[in-house]
Amino acid sequence: MPKMKKSLIAAVTAISLTLVSAQSVNAESFSWYFKPAKDHAQPEVIPEAKSFADNYNTIYMGDPETKKVYLTFDAGYENGNVEKILDVLKEKNVKGAFFLLPNIIKNNTELVIRMKNEGHLICNHTKSHKDMSKITDYAEFESELKGVEDVLYEKTGFEADKFYRPPEGRFSEENLKFASDMGYHTVFWSLAYADWDNSKQMNEERALELVLARTHNGCVALFHPTSSTNANILGRYIDTLKEQGYEFGTLYDFVKDNKETQAHVYASNRDAGKYVALTFDDGPHPVYTEKILEILRNNNAKASFFVIGENAESYPSLVLAEYEDGHEIGNHTYSHPDMKKLSTESVIEEIEKTQDIIYDITGKKPEIFRSPCGVYSDELVEAIENVGCKPILWSWRQDTKDWTLPSVKSIVKTVTENIQDGDIILFHDYNKKGSPTPEALEIILPKLAEKGYSFITVSELLKIKRGSKNETAA
């Protein structure tokens, strides 16, 4: 396999998890910093960590050719200024990312709900605001992020956006890998100033002059929304940057804006309009796949089935039925292994063996592949593309987790309340212990149709360009 190019900007295109490297991961502690540059040039960031920081889905600075700024806020409590910050953002029609601690979620729940309802991202600043670089145990690290996720869901019903900022910028390479393995982007910054101490607030005019001077193309700005100075200067900061030709984006925009420099794993197509892709993993199953096919027929819906090679060998007639009904057949490996534990040769064997099995049944090799558990790396993506497939994930908040046997109501809520144009929705059609999925589909498909959505295959979805018409589905 040819050597992969090193990525230039540390933003991935999807919810991708990184395969465990054969080399050891460094647990040395670092503190994130940048060296401000003159004339709005991009700053130098922590050179001692550059050798590895870009390998783990980190975000800190965007395209040097694009006049775009990404506002982020670290918030652990409310003192009246967070609400003022939200008022300014609403007035200026700018969206930001709020990295929250459990305290503000518990004690100012309505404020957090307002953040979400006004289009801001609710991100993770850990459960206890400790020095994360001292954590070398994955379970302990996971509990810090899960703690925020659980409180947020309990108090608001919202899922956290998968962006994480380590308190005080303390991190290790091992931390970055842990976060990546959890599906998170680690977010640092390329602009900040000493704004966190409420008893030592900088003069407003000096602060505004400083942050304007340090703003640059692709700027990821860190502010503390409890700062009275920030609450009073944010409006002028935004207005001045707009006058200078800057635009404001979200962290999701950052991922999309910088995707050209990364291996591409597809999780949605936001240019697709009112089309979504239903996907089903792990089948075929002798009972549930047939039920799902009947429901799809009754609702004039097409889908993509990511089949396991072993199951395809056991139930070839069902794979053929999927294909003959106009659905897309994708590759989900031969045996559903833990991809992190396989050699490159074994990965290729898993993929190619299933390609051949599906070809023998349908006369066509799959053009899409989904890795078990959504595990990807640059090397795996290259192997997938070398066999002629696109690597596929699923959209944010469209993992139904139906394999855990949740209630039908829960599955319906996950899909219908979070649906966005161009989503790729994850279901499973194989489960030995039963499946709520067919019953949930009976409810979901009409509900989405009422909202104007049509159901097409993943490959059809990815072909749609902004302003174009999908002739296959029309």
Order of alpha helices (4+ residues) and beta strands (2+ residues): beta-beta-beta-alpha-beta-beta-alpha-beta-alpha-alpha-beta-alpha-beta-beta-alpha-beta-alpha-beta-alpha-beta-alpha-beta-alpha-beta-alpha-alpha-beta-alpha-beta-alpha-beta-alpha-beta-alpha-beta-alpha
